[in-house]
Each structure stands twice: as C-alpha cells, then as structure tokens.
Amino acid sequence: MLYSLHSRCFVSRGLMANWRNRLLSGRSGSGEARLGPSMPVHELRRPYQEIAARFGPLPADVSVERAHLGQVRGEWVRVPEAQPERLILYLHGGGYVSGSTETHRSLVAKLCRAAGAGALSLDYRLAPEFPFPAGLRDAVDAYRFLIGKGFPPTSIALAGDGAGGALAFSTAMAIRNAQLPMPAAIAAMSPWADLTLSGWSMMENADKDDVLSWELLFVSARNYVKSGNPADPYASPVFGNMRDFPPVMVHTGSLELLRDDASRLGELAAAANVPVSVEVYHDMGHLFQALSSSSDGKVSLGRLGQFIRTRIESHAQAPERQTARREAKT
C-alpha cells in the first residue's frame, strides 16, 4: 500500500478560511448553530450546494446528454479526449442529502478529461426523502444497466467524491456480493466512508477543516440512515471488507475531517491484498480539486485520471497478451 504525502501547498489557510466565510455568509441567523434534527432540509442542503458552486463552469467542448436507465436517472458526460473503451460510473457527493449531476458536472468533466474517458454521472436518490439504501440500489442498478447494454465490466471505473466516493466502495461491495463481475478500478476524492464519525481526524482537524463540520456530517448521517445502523458496511464501507476488489486509488487533504476515512479505506484494501494508493495532500482541504487555482488539485486529477487509464488499458491488453502467448507456442 502506497501512502504519498504531497508537500506543495498552493492554497493558503487564509484563502481557505475566506472560502468558508463566503460559504457561510449566505446563511441567516446563527449559521452552523442552526444545525439540528429539526433543521429544514433546504437549509441542510445549502452548504453542500455552495461547496459545489466552486466547481466552476462547464467547458464549451464538453457534451452532456440525459440518461434514462429504467427508473434511474443520470447523464452522459463526454469530452473530446474520451476513448470508447473507457467509462466512469460517477457518484456525486453532497452528504447523501444534496448534490446532483448538474452541480458536479464540471468536476466530472475534469476527471473525464484526465482519464480520457466518458462518464455516466448518476442522479441517485437522496435522503431524507429516500434514505439508505435507496442511493446504493440506484448505483447497483446503473451498473447492471451498463453491463446489460454491453459495456464490459473491465472498461468501467467506479468513481466519486465525498459521500459519492464512499458510495463507490459500498457499490463495489454490493456488486461483489451479488456475484456480478467487478469493475476495473475504484477512484475516490475525499470519501466520507464512516458515518459513525469515529476517525481521529474528526477531532484533530475540527479547527482546520474550512469546509465541513462535525455537526453538518452528523445531521446528514442521521437523515441518511434514519433509525438504521450507521456502522452498516453498505452505509460506512470502512466497516466492510474489500475481498476480490479491483485496484483502488483515494485522494484526500491533510486538513480534512475525512482524512482518516481515506486512510482507513486504504488499510482495508491492503488487508484484502488489493493494490491501493492513498495520497494525502499537505495543507489541502475538502475537495481541493474543485479550486481552479489549486495546482495540487490539478496534480490530483491528473493522477486519478492516469490511474483509471492504466487500469482499464491493462484489462484491454490482457486478451492480446494471451493471444500472443498462444501464437508463440504454436
């Protein structure tokens, strides 16, 4: 297992603090003090929507088309660099209570460009209207749909950010347990993989994370799992296992509340002998890839894209190598 700590920092703590101040400035009253069980869902969703607003505009050369996958909805995202044999099934973040294909469209396009791939970005159902496991079922149904339409599993990478990053791992567990063929790779940015909020970084980074708060995550988790168990592996994949998983890459920032969620996923993969790379970017916050001014964000997206390229291409070349060996024997 590779743990890589990047020392470059192109976004100062002051800038990150200003970012959070801007996010909170649109709230009335006491801001985060209003978080609680009786908080209106539109107020709960507001901080996630404001985070997503930082992703920037969609480049003009990116095409988007609505996708109807039975009862599941999403959209196809295509960039000029996309190769037909590479597809990302993307699961957006937003604490399981917010986010959509539209809010994350620009981030998905950046990853597609880095990977030379197209994407099916999924509009999975959100809590509290549709609590756990509705979103997980939608993700598995989308994967079944792709396979049923002739997409080879070895040409598909599961990817996501935040809650969607963790959902990619939960989806892989469900795919494996249903005895479906596994995808080629799993890639995640700042995954929220422990809804019990038990990671040490929840305390260590409480005053360092300029985007998320323990209170926001707690209320989001309660809306998602309702009266269920937040330690259910399908809700919190750090409590599951990664037996028979494809290779994994996870990126996070050292200042995040969710930093330890990433490292624990890496430990889980290593325990199952799954090839894994966990990269912690120094002095970076939650979803630093969203900041166009962040050089580390560009590095992260580039490495995630190259990882997806390499994993899918290795599968594509395997039959050719087998054919070559057979011809050499004859």
C-alpha positions as CSV (number, residue, x, y, z in Angstrom):
1,M,0.0,0.0,0.0
2,L,1.3,3.4,-1.0
3,Y,0.8,6.4,1.2
4,S,2.0,9.6,-0.5
5,L,2.2,12.9,1.2
6,H,2.5,15.9,-1.1
7,S,4.4,18.8,0.3
8,R,3.3,21.5,-2.1
9,C,0.6,24.0,-0.9
10,F,-0.8,26.5,-3.4
11,V,-3.9,27.5,-1.4
12,S,-3.2,29.3,1.8
13,R,-5.1,28.7,5.0
14,G,-6.2,32.3,4.8
15,L,-7.7,31.7,1.4
16,M,-9.5,28.5,2.6
17,A,-10.8,30.4,5.6
18,N,-12.2,33.1,3.3
19,W,-13.8,30.4,1.1
20,R,-15.6,29.1,4.1
21,N,-16.6,32.6,5.2
22,R,-18.2,33.1,1.8
23,L,-20.0,29.8,2.1
24,L,-21.4,30.7,5.4
25,S,-22.2,34.3,4.5
26,G,-25.3,33.3,2.7
27,R,-26.9,31.9,5.9
28,S,-29.0,33.9,8.2
29,G,-29.3,33.7,11.9
30,S,-26.6,31.7,13.8
31,G,-25.2,29.8,10.8
32,E,-24.0,26.3,11.8
33,A,-25.6,26.7,15.3
34,R,-28.9,26.1,13.5
35,L,-27.9,22.6,12.5
36,G,-30.0,20.0,14.3
37,P,-32.7,17.3,14.0
38,S,-35.4,19.9,13.2
39,M,-33.4,21.7,10.6
40,P,-35.3,22.2,7.3
41,V,-33.9,20.0,4.6
42,H,-33.3,23.0,2.3
43,E,-31.1,24.6,5.0
44,L,-29.2,21.4,5.4
45,R,-28.6,21.2,1.7
46,R,-27.4,24.8,1.4
47,P,-23.7,24.4,2.5
48,Y,-23.3,21.4,0.1
49,Q,-24.8,23.4,-2.8
50,E,-22.4,26.3,-2.0
51,I,-19.4,24.0,-2.0
52,A,-20.5,22.6,-5.4
53,A,-20.8,26.1,-6.7
54,R,-17.0,26.3,-6.5
55,F,-16.5,23.7,-9.3
56,G,-16.6,26.3,-12.0
57,P,-18.3,26.5,-15.4
58,L,-18.6,23.6,-17.8
59,P,-16.0,23.9,-20.7
60,A,-17.7,24.6,-24.0
61,D,-16.3,21.4,-25.6
62,V,-18.0,19.1,-23.1
63,S,-21.2,17.5,-24.3
64,V,-24.0,16.4,-21.8
65,E,-26.9,14.1,-22.6
66,R,-29.7,12.9,-20.3
67,A,-29.6,9.2,-19.5
68,H,-32.6,7.1,-18.6
69,L,-31.7,3.8,-17.0
70,G,-35.0,2.3,-16.3
71,Q,-36.2,4.0,-13.1
72,V,-32.7,5.6,-12.5
73,R,-31.7,8.9,-14.0
74,G,-28.4,10.4,-14.8
75,E,-26.4,12.0,-17.7
76,W,-23.7,11.0,-20.1
77,V,-20.7,13.3,-20.0
78,R,-18.4,13.3,-23.0
79,V,-15.1,15.1,-23.6
80,P,-13.2,15.2,-26.9
81,E,-10.4,13.1,-25.3
82,A,-12.8,10.2,-24.4
83,Q,-11.9,6.8,-25.7
84,P,-15.0,4.5,-26.3
85,E,-13.4,1.7,-24.2
86,R,-13.2,3.8,-21.1
87,L,-16.2,4.7,-19.0
88,I,-16.5,6.2,-15.5
89,L,-19.7,5.5,-13.4
90,Y,-19.6,8.7,-11.3
91,L,-21.4,9.1,-8.0
92,H,-21.5,12.7,-6.8
93,G,-21.0,14.0,-3.3
94,G,-23.3,16.0,-1.0
95,G,-23.6,14.2,2.2
96,Y,-26.2,11.8,0.8
97,V,-28.7,14.7,1.2
98,S,-27.6,17.0,-1.6
99,G,-25.9,17.2,-5.0
100,S,-26.9,16.2,-8.5
101,T,-25.4,15.5,-11.9
102,E,-25.8,19.2,-12.6
103,T,-24.0,20.5,-9.5
104,H,-21.0,18.2,-10.2
105,R,-20.9,18.3,-13.9
106,S,-17.8,20.4,-14.2
107,L,-15.8,18.2,-11.7
108,V,-16.9,15.1,-13.6
109,A,-15.8,16.7,-16.9
110,K,-12.3,17.4,-15.4
111,L,-11.9,13.8,-14.3
112,C,-13.1,12.6,-17.7
113,R,-10.6,14.8,-19.5
114,A,-7.8,13.5,-17.2
115,A,-8.8,9.9,-17.8
116,G,-9.6,10.2,-21.5
117,A,-13.0,8.7,-20.7
118,G,-16.7,9.3,-20.9
119,A,-18.9,9.2,-17.8
120,L,-22.3,8.1,-16.7
121,S,-23.0,10.6,-13.9
122,L,-25.8,9.2,-11.7
123,D,-28.7,11.1,-10.1
124,Y,-29.2,8.6,-7.3
125,R,-32.0,9.2,-4.9
126,L,-31.2,11.4,-1.9
127,A,-32.2,11.5,1.8
128,P,-34.3,12.4,3.7
129,E,-36.9,11.7,1.1
130,F,-35.2,8.5,0.1
131,P,-33.0,7.3,2.9
132,F,-30.4,4.4,2.9
133,P,-30.2,2.1,1.0
134,A,-32.1,3.9,-1.9
135,G,-29.0,5.5,-3.3
136,L,-27.0,2.3,-3.1
137,R,-29.7,0.4,-5.0
138,D,-29.7,3.1,-7.7
139,A,-25.9,2.8,-8.1
140,V,-26.0,-1.0,-8.4
141,D,-29.0,-0.8,-10.9
142,A,-27.0,1.6,-13.0
143,Y,-24.0,-0.8,-13.1
144,R,-26.4,-3.7,-14.0
145,F,-27.8,-1.4,-16.8
146,L,-24.3,-0.7,-18.2
147,I,-23.4,-4.4,-18.3
148,G,-26.8,-5.3,-19.8
149,K,-26.1,-2.7,-22.6
150,G,-22.9,-4.4,-23.5
151,F,-20.3,-2.4,-21.6
152,P,-17.6,-4.8,-20.4
153,P,-17.1,-4.5,-16.7
154,T,-13.3,-4.2,-17.3
155,S,-14.0,-1.0,-19.1
156,I,-15.8,0.6,-16.2
157,A,-14.3,2.5,-13.3
158,L,-16.4,3.5,-10.2
159,A,-15.6,7.0,-9.0
160,G,-17.0,9.7,-6.8
161,D,-16.3,12.5,-4.3
162,G,-17.4,12.8,-0.6
163,A,-20.4,10.7,0.1
164,G,-20.3,9.5,-3.6
165,G,-16.7,8.4,-3.1
166,A,-17.7,6.1,-0.2
167,L,-20.8,5.0,-2.2
168,A,-18.4,3.8,-4.9
169,F,-16.9,1.4,-2.3
170,S,-20.4,0.3,-1.0
171,T,-21.5,-0.3,-4.6
172,A,-18.5,-2.5,-5.2
173,M,-19.3,-4.5,-2.1
174,A,-22.9,-5.0,-3.3
175,I,-21.7,-5.9,-6.8
176,R,-19.3,-8.5,-5.4
177,N,-21.9,-9.9,-3.0
178,A,-24.4,-10.2,-5.9
179,Q,-21.7,-12.2,-7.8
180,L,-21.6,-9.7,-10.6
181,P,-18.4,-9.1,-12.5
182,M,-16.3,-6.4,-10.8
183,P,-15.3,-3.1,-12.4
184,A,-11.7,-2.3,-13.4
185,A,-11.0,0.2,-10.7
186,I,-12.3,2.4,-7.9
187,A,-11.2,6.1,-7.6
188,A,-12.4,8.4,-4.8
189,M,-11.8,12.0,-3.8
190,S,-12.3,12.9,-0.1
191,P,-14.6,9.9,0.6
192,W,-17.0,10.0,3.6
193,A,-16.7,6.4,4.5
194,D,-17.5,6.3,8.2
195,L,-21.0,7.7,9.2
196,T,-20.2,7.0,12.8
197,L,-17.7,9.9,12.6
198,S,-15.2,7.8,14.6
199,G,-12.0,8.8,12.8
200,W,-9.3,10.6,14.8
201,S,-9.2,13.3,12.2
202,M,-12.7,14.3,13.2
203,M,-11.2,15.7,16.4
204,E,-7.7,16.5,15.2
205,N,-8.9,18.6,12.2
206,A,-12.0,20.1,13.9
207,D,-10.5,23.6,13.7
208,K,-8.6,23.0,10.5
209,D,-11.3,21.9,8.0
210,D,-12.6,25.1,6.4
211,V,-15.4,23.4,4.5
212,L,-17.1,20.7,6.6
213,S,-18.1,20.4,10.2
214,W,-18.8,17.5,12.6
215,E,-22.3,18.9,13.1
216,L,-23.1,19.1,9.4
217,L,-21.9,15.5,8.9
218,F,-23.8,14.2,11.9
219,V,-27.1,15.7,10.8
220,S,-26.5,14.5,7.3
221,A,-25.8,10.9,8.5
222,R,-29.0,10.9,10.7
223,N,-31.1,12.0,7.7
224,Y,-29.5,9.3,5.6
225,V,-29.6,6.2,7.8
226,K,-32.6,7.3,9.9
227,S,-33.1,4.7,12.6
228,G,-30.7,2.3,10.9
229,N,-27.1,1.4,11.9
230,P,-24.5,4.0,10.7
231,A,-21.9,1.2,11.0
232,D,-23.6,-0.9,8.4
233,P,-20.8,-1.7,5.8
234,Y,-23.2,-0.7,3.0
235,A,-23.5,2.8,4.6
236,S,-20.0,3.0,6.1
237,P,-17.6,0.9,3.9
238,V,-14.8,1.2,6.4
239,F,-16.6,-1.5,8.4
240,G,-16.8,-3.9,5.5
241,N,-14.1,-5.8,3.6
242,M,-12.6,-5.5,0.2
243,R,-12.1,-9.1,-0.8
244,D,-11.8,-9.5,-4.6
245,F,-11.9,-5.7,-5.1
246,P,-10.2,-4.2,-8.2
247,P,-7.3,-1.7,-7.6
248,V,-8.1,1.4,-5.6
249,M,-6.9,5.0,-5.5
250,V,-8.0,7.5,-2.9
251,H,-7.0,11.2,-2.5
252,T,-7.7,13.4,0.4
253,G,-6.4,16.6,2.1
254,S,-4.4,16.7,5.3
255,L,-6.7,19.3,6.8
256,E,-9.9,17.4,6.3
257,L,-12.3,15.9,8.9
258,L,-12.5,13.0,6.4
259,R,-8.7,12.4,6.2
260,D,-8.8,9.2,8.3
261,D,-11.8,7.9,6.3
262,A,-9.4,7.7,3.3
263,S,-6.5,6.1,5.3
264,R,-8.9,3.5,6.8
265,L,-10.1,2.6,3.3
266,G,-6.5,2.1,2.3
267,E,-5.9,-0.2,5.3
268,L,-8.9,-2.2,4.5
269,A,-7.8,-2.7,0.9
270,A,-4.3,-3.6,2.0
271,A,-5.7,-6.2,4.4
272,A,-7.5,-7.8,1.4
273,N,-4.3,-7.7,-0.7
274,V,-5.9,-5.2,-3.1
275,P,-3.5,-2.9,-4.9
276,V,-4.1,0.5,-3.3
277,S,-2.7,4.0,-3.3
278,V,-3.8,6.6,-0.7
279,E,-2.5,10.1,-1.3
280,V,-2.8,12.7,1.4
281,Y,-2.1,16.2,0.0
282,H,-0.4,18.5,2.5
283,D,-2.4,21.6,3.7
284,M,-5.3,20.8,1.4
285,G,-8.9,20.8,2.5
286,H,-12.1,19.0,1.4
287,L,-12.3,18.6,-2.4
288,F,-9.4,20.8,-3.2
289,Q,-9.7,19.5,-6.7
290,A,-12.6,21.9,-7.1
291,L,-10.4,25.0,-6.8
292,S,-9.2,26.1,-10.2
293,S,-6.3,28.0,-8.6
294,S,-5.0,24.8,-6.8
295,S,-2.0,23.3,-8.6
296,D,-2.3,20.3,-6.2
297,G,-5.9,19.9,-7.4
298,K,-4.7,19.6,-11.0
299,V,-2.0,17.1,-9.9
300,S,-4.6,15.0,-8.1
301,L,-7.0,14.9,-11.0
302,G,-4.1,14.0,-13.3
303,R,-3.0,11.1,-11.2
304,L,-6.6,9.8,-10.7
305,G,-7.1,10.1,-14.5
306,Q,-3.9,8.2,-15.2
307,F,-4.8,5.5,-12.7
308,I,-8.2,5.0,-14.5
309,R,-6.4,4.9,-17.9
310,T,-3.9,2.4,-16.7
311,R,-6.3,0.0,-15.0
312,I,-8.7,-0.1,-17.9
313,E,-5.9,-0.5,-20.5
314,S,-4.3,-3.3,-18.6
315,H,-7.6,-5.3,-18.9
316,A,-7.9,-4.4,-22.6
317,Q,-4.4,-5.6,-23.3
318,A,-4.7,-8.9,-21.3
319,P,-6.5,-10.8,-24.1
320,E,-3.9,-9.6,-26.6
321,R,-1.1,-10.9,-24.4
322,Q,-2.9,-14.2,-24.1
323,T,-3.3,-14.5,-27.9
324,A,0.4,-13.6,-28.4
325,R,1.4,-16.3,-26.0
326,R,-0.7,-18.9,-27.7
327,E,0.7,-17.9,-31.1
328,A,4.2,-18.1,-29.8
329,K,3.6,-21.6,-28.6
330,T,2.4,-22.7,-32.0
